[in-house]
């Protein structure tokens, strides 16, 4: 099974089945179901709903480039 890159000693997780089930109906939402760029765009748009910027991150002494 393939696992994505992880940071530090982050535990491995079996995530493929979760995302397979989450996007199983993706084709029905696409104008052109054979277009991988459209599929990636729809998935990216969905994923970005769960992420945002929090100004408190600027207070962390461990942000990239601060070493």
Beta strands, then each sheet from edge to edge (+ up, - down):
end
